[in-house]
Amino acid sequence: MMNLATVQQAPAVNRKRYGDTLVTMLSDGFLDVSFELLDGIKANEAESLLSQKGIAPLPRININVFVIQTAGRTILVDSGAGGVNGWGGRLPQALFAAGIDPLSIDTVLVTHAHPDHIGGLAGPLASPVFRNVQALYVQERELAFWRDEGVYAQAPKDFKPFIDLARNAFNAYDEKIVTFNNEDVLPGIQAVPLFGHTPGHTGYLIGDQKESLLIWGDIVHFPHLQIAKPDVTIAFDSDPQQAAAVRSKLLDRVATDQLSISGMHFNLPASGKVSRQAGEYVLQYDTWSPVI
């Protein structure tokens, strides 16, 4: 008989087309934290706000990964947590469910190097998980931060394992790393600087003006909460004031332009739009469709 205490959901997969580009949104799983990590709102207020919006008032953060398929390239955007600290780790099953061979992935785009974003890139001793990757793109400030010996020396003891994890991931693809400091990354993909959450935190704009998607990384960790209250920051922000300012500016842009958006901590189907309602920003998820 099935042990009902250990049943997990099937790997979550959703696809959307933006012009000639196919984007597959995959769930790596989740991690559970505490609303006490938030600054600018009390835990009971966060629970109440989510409940009012019909959202389960749980401090659970989803972890998403994206695969972009264009003519001639199969691109992975972040890699989930890889099971570090029991977080995520379901990307291999999700890729299998989506019919994507890990050996077909030839390019990696990194939004930033927190463990729930690069934990799935490498195994021990800097062994690459995606062996046919020819280029790994990372913003130059981001790479410099995680490899900075001064940062490592001054880091709190409990943060150093995360630096080690990031270094291990980057070392696994060391000869394939391509750094950038402008918006031109790949044909049909622009890097969008969103510094604050980390020194080189970056989003990626896919497609053209008519049909495009902005994968905005960690602009929000609790989407409905931080979109309604952009000033709410989280302990993971390296520069909370800058992160909040960037979030407010970006929300104004995507609401005005009605730009399709997604993030690593959205719920599936993982894409949607932001609108203004009653003096606040509101996230409206896209509906899932069996037809792409």
C-alpha positions in Angstrom: 0.0 0.0 0.0 1.1 3.6 -0.6 2.4 5.4 2.4 0.1 8.5 2.4 2.3 10.3 4.8 5.1 10.7 2.2 3.0 11.5 -1.0 4.4 14.4 -3.0 2.9 16.3 -5.8 3.9 15.3 -9.3 6.7 17.5 -10.8 5.1 20.9 -11.7 5.6 22.0 -15.2 4.1 24.9 -17.3 5.0 26.2 -20.7 4.4 29.5 -22.5 5.5 30.8 -25.9 6.9 34.3 -26.3 7.3 35.0 -30.0 9.7 32.3 -31.3 10.9 31.4 -27.8 9.5 28.6 -25.6 9.8 29.1 -21.9 9.3 26.1 -19.6 8.6 26.9 -15.9 9.6 24.2 -13.5 9.3 23.7 -9.8 12.3 22.6 -7.8 10.2 22.3 -4.7 10.1 24.7 -1.8 11.6 25.9 1.5 9.9 26.8 4.7 11.0 29.9 6.6 9.4 32.3 9.0 7.6 35.6 8.6 9.9 36.9 11.3 12.5 37.2 8.5 10.5 40.1 7.0 11.1 43.7 7.9 8.4 46.3 7.6 5.5 44.0 8.6 4.8 41.9 11.6 4.3 38.2 11.3 0.6 38.3 12.3 0.0 41.2 9.8 1.6 39.1 7.0 -0.6 36.2 7.8 -3.7 38.4 7.9 -2.9 40.1 4.6 -2.4 36.7 2.8 -5.6 35.4 4.3 -7.5 38.4 3.1 -6.2 37.7 -0.4 -7.3 34.0 -0.2 -3.7 32.8 0.1 -2.6 30.2 2.6 -0.9 32.2 5.4 2.1 29.9 5.5 5.8 31.1 5.3 6.5 28.7 2.5 8.7 29.9 -0.4 8.4 28.1 -3.8 11.5 27.6 -5.8 11.2 27.9 -9.6 13.6 27.2 -12.4 13.2 28.1 -16.1 14.3 26.6 -19.4 14.4 28.8 -22.4 14.4 27.1 -25.8 15.3 29.2 -28.9 16.7 28.3 -32.2 20.1 26.7 -31.5 20.1 27.1 -27.7 18.6 25.4 -24.6 19.1 27.8 -21.7 18.7 27.1 -18.0 17.9 30.1 -15.8 19.1 29.3 -12.2 19.0 25.7 -11.0 17.0 25.6 -7.7 18.5 24.5 -4.4 19.6 21.1 -5.3 18.4 19.7 -2.0 20.8 21.8 0.2 19.5 22.0 3.7 16.5 19.9 2.6 15.4 22.7 0.3 14.0 22.0 -3.2 16.0 19.4 -5.1 13.2 18.3 -7.5 14.7 19.8 -10.7 15.8 16.5 -12.1 12.3 15.0 -11.8 10.8 18.2 -13.3 13.1 18.2 -16.3 12.2 14.5 -16.9 8.5 15.3 -16.6 9.0 18.2 -19.1 10.9 16.0 -21.5 14.0 18.1 -21.3 17.3 16.2 -21.4 19.8 17.8 -19.0 22.5 17.0 -21.6 20.7 19.3 -24.0 21.3 22.4 -21.8 24.1 24.4 -23.3 23.7 27.7 -21.6 23.1 28.9 -18.0 21.9 32.3 -16.9 22.3 33.1 -13.2 20.1 35.7 -11.5 22.2 35.6 -8.4 24.1 33.0 -6.3 22.0 32.4 -3.2 21.8 28.7 -2.5 18.2 28.2 -3.7 19.4 29.5 -7.1 22.7 27.7 -7.7 22.5 24.7 -5.5 21.5 22.5 -8.3 24.3 23.4 -10.6 27.1 21.3 -9.2 27.9 18.3 -7.0 30.8 17.9 -4.6 34.3 18.9 -5.7 33.0 21.3 -8.3 31.5 18.6 -10.5 29.1 20.1 -13.1 25.6 18.7 -13.1 24.9 20.0 -16.7 27.9 18.6 -18.5 27.3 20.1 -21.9 27.1 23.7 -20.8 29.2 25.9 -23.0 28.6 29.3 -21.3 27.4 30.4 -17.9 26.4 34.0 -17.7 26.6 35.9 -14.5 26.7 39.7 -13.7 30.3 40.7 -13.0 29.5 42.3 -9.6 27.7 39.1 -8.5 30.7 36.8 -9.3 33.1 39.2 -7.7 31.1 39.3 -4.5 31.0 35.6 -4.0 34.7 35.2 -4.8 35.9 38.1 -2.7 38.2 36.9 0.0 37.5 40.0 2.1 33.8 39.2 2.1 34.5 35.7 3.1 36.8 36.7 6.0 34.1 39.0 7.4 31.1 36.9 6.8 29.2 35.4 9.7 30.0 31.8 10.4 26.5 30.5 9.3 26.8 32.4 6.0 30.2 31.0 5.0 28.7 27.6 3.8 26.6 29.5 1.3 29.7 31.3 0.0 31.4 27.9 -0.3 28.3 26.6 -2.2 28.4 29.5 -4.6 32.1 29.1 -5.2 31.7 25.4 -5.8 29.0 26.1 -8.5 31.1 28.7 -10.2 34.3 26.6 -10.1 32.4 23.8 -11.7 31.9 25.9 -14.8 35.0 28.2 -14.4 36.2 28.0 -18.0 32.7 28.6 -19.3 31.9 31.7 -17.2 30.9 34.8 -19.1 30.5 38.0 -17.1 28.6 41.0 -18.2 27.8 44.5 -17.0 25.4 45.7 -19.7 22.0 44.6 -21.0 23.2 42.6 -24.1 23.5 39.0 -23.1 22.1 36.7 -25.9 20.0 37.3 -29.0 16.4 37.9 -27.8 17.5 38.0 -24.1 18.4 41.2 -22.2 19.8 41.4 -18.7 18.0 43.8 -16.4 20.1 45.1 -13.5 18.0 44.7 -10.3 20.8 45.3 -7.7 19.9 45.3 -4.0 18.9 41.8 -3.1 22.5 40.9 -3.9 25.2 43.1 -5.4 24.7 41.8 -8.9 21.1 40.6 -8.8 19.8 40.4 -12.4 16.6 39.8 -14.2 16.2 38.6 -17.8 13.8 40.0 -20.4 12.9 37.4 -23.0 11.3 38.1 -26.4 10.3 41.3 -28.1 8.1 44.2 -27.0 4.9 42.6 -28.2 5.5 39.2 -26.7 8.0 39.2 -23.8 8.5 37.9 -20.3 10.6 39.4 -17.5 12.0 36.8 -15.2 12.8 39.1 -12.3 14.6 36.7 -10.0 14.0 37.5 -6.3 12.2 40.9 -6.6 9.7 39.2 -4.2 9.9 36.1 -2.0 6.2 36.3 -0.9 4.6 37.6 -4.2 1.2 38.8 -3.0 2.6 40.3 0.1 5.6 42.2 -1.2 3.8 43.3 -4.4 1.0 44.9 -2.2 3.6 46.3 0.2 6.9 47.0 -1.8 8.6 48.4 1.3 8.6 45.0 3.0 12.1 43.5 2.8 13.6 40.2 3.9 16.7 39.2 5.8 18.2 37.7 2.6 18.5 41.2 1.1 22.1 42.4 1.1 21.0 46.0 0.8 17.3 46.2 2.0 16.9 49.9 1.2 18.1 49.4 -2.4 16.1 46.2 -2.8 12.9 48.0 -1.8 13.6 51.0 -4.0 14.3 48.7 -7.0 11.1 46.7 -6.3 8.9 49.9 -6.2 10.4 51.2 -9.4 10.1 47.9 -11.2 6.5 47.4 -10.1 5.6 50.8 -11.5 7.2 49.8 -14.8 5.6 46.4 -15.2 2.1 47.7 -14.2 2.3 50.6 -16.6 3.6 48.5 -19.5 1.5 45.5 -18.6 4.6 43.4 -19.0 4.4 39.6 -18.4 6.5 38.7 -15.4 7.7 35.7 -13.5 10.0 35.0 -10.6 11.8 32.2 -8.8 9.3 32.3 -5.9 6.0 32.6 -7.8 3.3 30.0 -7.4 2.6 27.9 -10.5 1.6 28.5 -13.3 4.4 31.0 -12.4 3.7 33.9 -14.8 1.3 36.8 -14.6 0.9 40.6 -14.6 0.8 43.4 -12.1 -2.0 45.9 -12.0 -3.0 48.8 -9.8 -6.2 48.4 -7.8 -7.4 50.5 -4.9 -4.1 52.3 -4.4 -1.9 49.2 -4.4 -0.2 46.8 -6.8 -1.9 43.4 -7.3 -0.5 40.3 -8.9 -2.8 38.4 -11.2 -1.5 35.0 -12.3 -2.0 33.7 -15.8 -4.4 30.8 -16.2 -2.9 27.5 -17.1 -3.6 26.3 -20.7 -3.2 22.9 -22.3 -2.4 24.7 -25.6 0.8 26.5 -26.1 
